[in-house]
């Protein structure tokens, strides 16, 4: 069937047959290569010079030349020293006067520029190492923090590129072993029996006496030369070496607008967003995407964006591999329609991005052609379930890929998928509820999502959409940021770099054509063919049954809590995140009758190549508050006091984790070293194998500073409900939550139906009851909690 892979009916657009004019092809490809090299070289130079710029060099050279040429009395002493440098430069006799001035001033200018570059860079790195601002409210900052902020802005350069701050970000420091051990032991006290805690203390003492000093010294050394002392191990040994299926267990999902949608046309929505994604991809490659900055001052590490597009996770028998393709290899996407795969080039023959109207016509043709292919039975029936292979255990999928996808048409087709910028699924279903769409985006039907790609966009027949993201290359906020670009550009009236947007759709919901945009000829979509032997078909059928069994076992409940939101919580003088975490502890205690070790994800992108750290949300103070809520003999005032105390402790823990003072990544790095050096530690084994029965994460709502606040009444329904993930423990819950604005919270609760002790809807009910009970505390005591922060 290999000869049939190009036998695709021409869509109702321009058609191109490459190679008709080899000279023009050569000129076009040469021009593209020169443009790529220009942008890459320019960015390397600009990033290498940041936070200074060539303008600083020009000013230094110009000022030095002016001083030497004018020979003013006030600069006589400086001039003598400058002219004296020519004796050390061995300039030939008879060198013209102004050439000597230029050579001397250029040498002096380069020297001072080099010194200034390193002074500013290391000064900025030292300033960014200060984390005191995290522990202060934005409106109540100390004079030290205010002065620090002014200095950061003065030292920082102007107009940074996407990766300009990377050379100036501080490296994540290694915490002390004693601090890490103490934090761990404190976190397990509310969960473990006293005798087990005492046993862990004894194990910790032995570890600190024998192994810890050696392991800690090696970590210190690594922290000096590596970009980050833990990130590469985290990627390899948490994600890539894990042999479990990545569907549900590792991948995550995000949803689009909660209560508003710009169009009901699936094709128009997909075409518009795909073009925006390709535009963002181009901005990342050219480093035109603005780096994220907190409070207009503190930059975040942007390293994860390098692999957001054109990246695939290749399965391995023992360990997977992340492969990223250069832009010239990845100018297409792959579209799945009813299990039929198409390569869709996103650039015309002149190298221009396709306009949404052009992409829409391509997608319409793909939908029609997929129906024709299925009706005529021209493709193997098992090939429509090919994506189920990516939902298998990783070692099994690796053996199948090696056996059946390393030659012939299968190698070519899977290579096209690997090199795609991202995947697009044109789903045939229209899901009305958050929970249904969440399940469809997290695991699909077993055939609709290629889980190995960095991310896939799923478009439903009613125009709604969502994302499935692979986790090893980066974390959910990166995909959320990219998705925010696409979603915000669909909203009329949103300001952007090109002015206030008029929206992307006409009154009928179809794509608005670009004005004065001449689209050149485009390539036809290419049907991907598969050679499916009988043994491969059996593997595909088994993979599909395995995926559908896991899909059916997932219990996902997504809910909008609109009784109140962070507006009320702030009036209670409590951090919204801490308030929610305490509500989750209360809900779990009521649901299970006991406490659970709790994981809350916190970002460490204030450091170079930082990713995440674990906030151990179940503290002794939180447990005391939960027990107090169940004690009717205590007054509301006492409960409020305990709530605020627990919230303050939680807030400090979160800040510590963002500052690199968490304990879990340090413990993990010590464990990797311990195993790698052939040692065994009962303490590290115990610490790393305690199950996270309750795994939680808060998602950012808005990351683009220029976007209007979703708290504004006219944008409130356009907020995203966020996304979620599967439960980390088969006997626990996965809880993701979004705080969009002052009036509501969104919750995503997942669990396994096969576990008799969990029920996602029941847990949601307990969350709502916890929120109602906590609110009642403050409503009964208005004088104590009515003042705003």
N, C-alpha and C positions, 0 to 999 in steps of 0.2 A: 504493500500500500504506500510505499515511500513516494512513488511517482505522483500520488494524488494530493500531496500536501500543498501544492501550488494551484490545484484545480479549484479555485474559488471564484465564484461569479462576481463580476465587477459591480461594486456598489454604485449608487446613483451620485457619484462625484467624479472628480478628475482621476485619471488613471496614469500611471507612470511605469515605463519599462526602463530600468536603469541600464546604462551601458550603450545607449544609442550614440552618444557623443562622448568618447573617452576623454578628449581634451577638456571639455567643460566639467566633466566629473573630476578630473585631476585638479583643475583650478578651484573648484568649489571645495573639495576636501582640503586642499592646501590652505585656502583662506580660513576654513574652520579651525585647522590646526594652529594657525598663526594667532587667531583670536583667543583660543584656549590658552596658548602659551603666554600671550600678553597678560590676560587676567591673572593667571597663576603667578607669573613673575612679579607683576605689580603688587599682588596681595602679599607675596612673600617678603618683598622689600618693605611695604608699609607696615606689616605686622612685626617685622624684624626691628623696625625703627621705633615702634610705639613704646612709650607714650610721647616720644618726640616725633618730629616729622622733618622732611627735607626742607621745609620752610625755615625751621630753626637753623639748619646748616647754611642755607642761603643768607639769612640775616647775619650769622657769624662771619661768613666769608666777606659779605658786603661791607660790614662795619669795619673789619680789619683792613680791607682794601682802602676804605675811605680815610681811615686814620693814617695809613702809610702814604697815601697820595697827597693829602692836604697839608701834612707836616705842620700842624698848628702847634703853637708854643705849649699849650696845655698838655699836649700828648708827646712832648719831646722825650721824656724818659721811657715811655712805652715804645716809641718809634725806635729808639736806639736798641732796645732789646729785640724788637721784631726784625730789624735789619741785621742784627747780629746772627740771626738764625741761618742766613744764607751761607755762612762759613761752614755750617754743619750739613748743609744740603748739597755741597759740592756743585754749585751752579757754574756752568762754563763761563769763561771770560767773554765779555761782549754780549751777554744775554740782555736783550732790550729791557729798559727800565720797567715798563708796565707788565711785561711778562714775569719779571722777578717779583713784582708786587703780587701778581695773581698767584704764582706758585707758593710764595711765602704765606699769603693770607689763606690759601686753600689748605695748606698743611696745618696752620694754626687752627683754622676752622674745623677741619676734620678731627683734630685732637680734642678740642673743647666739645665738639659735638659728641664724640665717643664718650667722653667723661660725663657730659650731661645726660646722655642716653642711659648709662648705667646708674647714675645717681638717681634719676627720676624713676627708673624701673624698680630698683631695689628699695627706694623710698616708698613707692606705691605698694610694693609687696609687703613692706613692713607695716604700712598704714592699714592695709587690708587684713593683716593678721589680728588687728584689734577687733574684738567681738563684744565689747561693752555695750554697743548700741542695741544688741539683741535683748538685753535685759532691761531696757528702758522703753517707756511708752513714747510713740512719735511726738506727742504734744507735751511731754514732760522730760525732755532730754537735758542732761547735765551740760555745763559749759565745756567740759572736756570733750564730750561727744559732738557738740556743736562745732568746736574748734577742729576736731578730727575730720568732720564732714567737709568743712571749708578746705582743709589741706588736701583731702582726697580729690576734690574737684579741681583744685589748683594744679596738682601734680598730674592728674589724668590728662591725656591728650584729647583733642577734639575729633569728632567724626570717626569713631572707631569702626573698623570692619567687624565682621561676625566673630573672628577669632583674635582680634587685636589684644584683648585682655589676658589671653592665655599665658603669655610670658610674665605677666605681673601678678598672677594669682598666687597666693601662698600655698605651699604644700601642706597636706594634712599631717599634723603631728601625731606621734604615738603616745597615747595616755600612759600613765604609770600603772604598773601591775597592781599595786595596792588599791588604787582608786577603782580600777576595773573589777577586781575581786569583790570589794566592798559593795559596789553597786549591784553586782549579780546576786550576792547573798541577801541584800535587802529586798530585791525584787521577788525572791522565791519564798520569803517568809509567809506571805498571806496564802500561798498555794500548798506548800509541802508541810507534812507533819514535822513537829519540832525535832524528832530524832533524825529525820533525813536532812534537815537543815544543819544540825550539829555534825552529821557525817560529812556534808559538803564543806563545812568549815575546816574539819580536820584534813580533808583532801586538799583544800586550798592552801593550808599552811605547808603541807608537804610539797605541793607544786611550787609555791613561792620560794621554798628553801632549796629545792634541787634543780628543777628544770627552768623556771621562769627567768633567772638572770641570763642564762645563755640565749634563750629564745628572744628575750627583749633586746639584747645587744644586736642580734642579727636584724631585728625589725628596725632598730634605730639606723643601722647602716643602710638598709633598703630605703628608708624614708628620706635619706640624703641624696640618693642617686635616682630613684624611681619617681615618675610623675605622681604616683600615689601608692602608698605602701600596701594597700589592700585591694584596690579596684580590679586589677588583672586577675588576682586569685578569686575574687568574688565572681567575676564573669565566667571563669573557667570551671571552678569547683562547685558553684551553686547552680549555674545554668547549664553550661555546655557538657559537663560530665554526667549530668542527671539522665538516667535512662528511661524515666517515666514519660508518657505521652505529654506533649506540650499543650495540646488542646485541653482547655479547662484548668489544667494543673499549673501552667506557666503563662500562657497568653492571656490577654485582658481585652476588654471592649470599652468603647466610648459611644455615646449616643448624640444625636444632633439636637436641635431646638426642642424644648420640652412641649410647649403648647402652641407653637407657631411654625408654619412651614411656608417657604416662599413660593412653592409651586407643587402641584400634584402630579406633574409629569416626571416620570422616572428618568427618561432619556435626557430631558433638559437639565434636571438636577445633577445627574451624573456628568454630563458634558461640561457644565459650568464649573463644578468642583474639581474635576480632573484637570481642567486648564489652570485653575488656581493652584492646585498642588504642583503642577509642572513649573509654574511661575515661581513658587516658593523653592522648589528644587534648584532652579536656575539661580535664584538669589543666594542660596546657601553655597553653591559651587563658586559663584563670583564674590562671595562674602559681602553681599549687599543686604543681608538680613541683619537688622539691628540686634546687637547683643542684649540679653535681658539684664536689667539693672533694678535692684531693689531700692526704693525710696529715692530714685533719681541719682543714686550715688554708688551703691555697692554692686559690682558686676557678679554674675554667675558664670560658672564654667559652661562653655558651649560645645564641649568636645563630643557629646552624644549626637549632635546634629550631623556630624560627618557621615554617619551610617544610617540616617533616617530613611534615605531613599537608596534604591539600587543595592540592597543588601539581602542576603539569603543565609539561612542557617542550614548547612549541609549536614545530614545525619552521618554519624560515625559509629562503628561497632562499640568502641570504648569511650569516645568523646566526639562531640559535634564540632564543626568548624564554622566560624562566621566569615563569609566572603563578601567583600564590597567591590563593586565594579565602577570603573571610571565613567565620567559623563559621556565620552564618545562611544562607549560600549552599551550604554543604557539610555536610549532615546525613545523607548517604547514602553507601553504597559501591556498587560495581558488581561483580557476580559473573559469572564466565565459566564455562560448563559446556558442553563439547564445541563451543566456538566460538559458543555462543548467549549473549547478554548480557542481564543483568537489573539494573535499579535496585532496590536494597533500602534503604528508609528505616530508619534506626537509632534513631529516636525515635518514641514513641507520641504520641497526640493531646494528652496533657498535658505533653509536653516531656520525658518520662522516657526514659532510655536503655533499649533493649530488653534483657530478661533473656536469658541464654544459651538457656534452654528455648524462648523465643519465637523467637529467631533460628534455632535448630535446626529448628523446624517450618517456618520460611520456606525454609531451605535444602533441606529434604527435598522441599518442593513444587517448588522450582526444578529439582532433579534430575529429578523426574518430568515436569515440564512440558517441559524441554529434550528429553527422550527423545520425548515426544509430538510436539513441533514437528518434530523430525528425521524421525520415522517418517511423519508426514503430509505432508512436503515443503512445509510452509507458509512456509518462509523460503528465500531464495536460497542455493544451495549455496556460492557464493563468499563469502557474508557470514560464514561460519563461520571463514574464514581472514583476516578483516579485520585482526587484530593483526599479521599479517606486514608490513603497510605500515609499522609503526613500527620494523621491522628493516632498512628500506631506507637508502640514503644520504640524508642529511638534506635536501639540496636537491631530490631527486626526490620525497621524501615531502611536502615543502612545496608543490610544484607540484600534486601530486595532491590534497592536502587543500584547497588554494585552489580547485581546479576542481570538486571533487565534494562538498565538505563545508561549503559556505558558505550553503546554503539548504535548505529543506524538511526532510524527516524526518532526513536525514543530519546536518544542522546540529544538530538537536535531540538526536539520539542521541550525537554526539561531544561536545556541550556537557555532557551528563549525565556522560560519562566524565571530561571535564576537571575538572568541579566535584566529583567524588567524593573522599571523604576518602582512600581508597586502593582498590586493586583486590584481588579475591579470585578465585583459580582453583581450581575443584574438579576436579582431574585424575582421569582414569580409570585411571591406571597405579599400580602398587605396585613401587617400586624398592627392592631389598634392600641394595645397596652404597652407600657414600658417594659414589663416583665417578658412579654413575648418577643419584643424587639431585642431585649438584652440577651435572651437565650439564642436568638438567631444570629446575633453578632459574636457571641462568645464561642459557640460551637457549631452553628449552622445545622444542616440536616445530615452532615457526614460527607457531603459531596460538594458543598458550595464554597468552602474556604480552604485555601492553600496555606496551612499554618506556618510553613517555613519562611515565608516572606516577611520582611521587616514590618509591613502593615498591608492590610487589605481593606478596601472600601466596599461596603455592602449597600446596595441601593434597592429599596423595596418598590413594589409596583405602584404604591400610592405616593411616591415621591419622598418618603422618609428615608433616612440613611443612618449608618453607624460604621464603626471601625473595629477591626480586630488587629491587635498589635502583638508582635513577637517580643518577648521580654529581655532576651539576653543582650541585645545591642544597646538598649537604652530603656528609660523609664517612661511611664505614662504621661507626665507633664510635657514631654517633648512632642508626642503625637497630639496631645491636647492643644499645644501652641499652634501646631501646623493646621489642625482642624479648625481652630479659632479663626485663622486667616480666611479659610474657605467660607465659614459660616457668617462671619461679620461682613464680608464683601457681598453677601446676598441680601443684606438688609438695607433698604433705601435710607439715605440720610446719614450714614455712618462716615465720618471723616477718614481720609486716607492720605497717602503721600501724593496722590494725584488729584486731591480735592474731595469734595463731598460726593459720595457714591449715589448714583441714581437707581441702583438695583440692577439685577442681572436678567430679569424676566419681563416679558411684555404682559399686558392684561390677561392674555390667555394662558400664561404660565410657560411660554416657550422662550428660548434664548433670544436675547436682543442682539442683532448683528452689530459687529464693530463698525463704527463710522470710519471711512477713509482707510480701510485695511484691505490690502490686496493679497488674498491668500493664493499662493502659488500652487502648482500641482501637488497632490498628495498621493501616497501609496495606498493601495487597497489593503484592508485587513487580511491577515493570513490565517487560515485555519490550521491549527496545530493537530498533526496526525499522531496516532499512537499505534504501535505494533503490539497487540495484546494476544499473547499465546495463552494456551489453556492453563498452564501453571500460574501465570501472572494473573489471569482472571480469577483464579481461586484465591490468590493472595488478596486481590482487591475486594472480593466478596467477603472474605474473613475480616478485612480491615473495616469495611462498612458496617458489618454486624457489631464489631467491637466498638466502633465510634458511636453507633446509635444506642448501644447499651449504656455507655458512659453518659451520653447526652440525656437519655431518659432518667438517669439517676440524679441529675443535677436539679436541685430545688432552688429556683431563683425568684426572689420577690423584690421588685423595685417600687418604691412608694414615695409619694410627695407628702411631707408633713407641713401643712400650712396653717396649723393652729397658732403658731408663732415661729419666729426665727431669731437670728442673731441680734435684731434690734432690741427685743425684750431682754435677751441674755446680757447684753452690754449694760443695760439699765440696772441689772442686778450686780454689776461690778465683778463680772466673771468672764474669763476668756471663753469665747464660743467653742473652741476646740476642746478645751478642758471640760467644759460643761457637757458636751456630747460624749466625751470619753467616760465621764462619771455616769451619765445616763445609760451607756452601754454596759457598764459594770453592774449597775442596778438591774438592768433588763436581763443580763445573763444569770445573775444570782437568782432572780425569780424564775428564770426558765429552767435552770439546771439544779438549783439548790445548793450550789457551791461556787467558789471562784475558779477562774481559769487564767493561766499564764497568757498575757495579752501582748500582741505585737502591734505597734503603730509605726508606720513608715514615716521617716523624716528625711529630708534631703540634706546632702552635704556638698552641694554644688558651690558653696562659698570657697571651696578648695579646688585646686587643679585636679581634674579628672575625678572629682567626687561624685558619688551616686547617692546612696542612702545609708541611713543608720536606723537602728531600732529603738523606739521609745517604749520602755516597759511600763505600760499604762496602769497596770494593777499595782498600786503602791499600798503600803500599810495604811496611809491616810485615806486612800480611796476605799479600802475595805472597811475602815472604821465608819466612814460616811454611809456606805451601803447598809451596814448593820444598823446604824442609827435610823435610817429610813424605815426599817422594818420594826423598829422599837416604838411603840405607841406611847410609851411613858416619857419620851423626850419631847421637849418643846420645839416649835418651829425655829426659834432663835438659836437653840443649840445645834439643830440640824444645818441651818444656814451657815453657822460658824464653821462646822466641820466640812461643809461643801466648799466654802471659800478656801479653807486651809488645804484641802485635797487638790483643788484647782490650782492654787499657787505652786504646790509641789510639782504637779504635772507640768505646769508651764515652764518651770525651771528645768525639768528633765528634758523637755522638748528643746529648749534653748541650748542646753548642754550638748545634745545630740547634733544640732546644727553647727555648734562650735567645735565639733570633733572630739567631744568629751564623753561620748557614749561608750558602752562596754562591749556590745555584741560584735562589731567589726574587729575590734581588738582581740577578743576571744577567738574569733574565727581565724584571724591571721596567726595567732599563737598555735592554734590547732593544726593549721596547714604546715607550719614549720615543724611542729612536734612530729607529725606523721611523716613528713618529708625527710626528716633526719633519723627516722627509725626508732623514735621514742614512743612510749605509751604513757598517758596521763589519765588517771581515773577522774580527776577533777574536770579536765577539759572535755572528756567523753560525756560525763554527766551534764555539764553545762550546755553542750551543743546538741544533746539528744532530748532535752525536755521539750515536749510537744507544745506548739502554739495553737491552743484550742480555739482561741478567739484572735483572728487576724484582722486588723483594721487599717484604713488609709483614708486620709482626706485629700480631695482633688482640688487643684486651683481652678477658679472659674474664669478669670480674666488675666491674661499675661501680656496683652498688647496695650501699652499705655494710652495710645491715641483713641482707643475705642471708648464710646460713652458707657457709663456705668449701667449694668443691668438692674440696678436699684431704681433707675428712673421708671416711672409708671409706663411709659410707652415702649420700653424695652424689656419689661419684667417677664413677659411670657416668652421672650426670645432666648432666655437663658438655657443652657444645657443642663440636663439632670446629671451629667457626668457619666461615669462608667464604673465597671466593677471587675471582679475576678472570682475564680472558684475558691472553695474553702481550702486552706492550707492543710488542715487535718480532716480526715474522713469522718471524725466524730465531733467536729466543731463547726464554727461559722466563719465565713468571710464577710466582712462588713466594710463597704466603701460608702463615703458620704460626701455630699457637696453642699457648701454654704453659698448659694448664689447671691443672695441679698438679704435684706432685713426681715422679710416676711415668711420665709420658708426654709426647710431643709429637704434634701433628697437623700434617700437611703437605698443601697443595693445590698441585699442580704442573700448569701448563698450557703447551701448546705447539701448534704447527700441524703436522698430519700432512703437509701439502704441503711442508714443509721437510725435505729429506733429512738434515739434520744434527742434528735434534732428535728426542727420544723421551721422553715424560714418564715412562714406567715405568722406562726405563734411567736417567734422572736420579734418580728415587726410589731405585733400587738403589745408585747412587753416593752419595746422601745417607746411606743406611743404612751403607754401607761406611765412609764418612768418620767417622760417629759411632762405629762400632766401633773404628776405628783410633785415634781420639782418646781414647777411653776406655781403650784398651790402654796408652797412654802413662802414665796415672796409676795404673793397676792394677799396672804393672810398677815403679812408684816410689811405694809407699804412704806412705812417710815424708814425701814432699814435697807430697802433695796430699790427705791424709786428714783434715786438720783442717777443721772447719767455720768458716764466716765468723763 
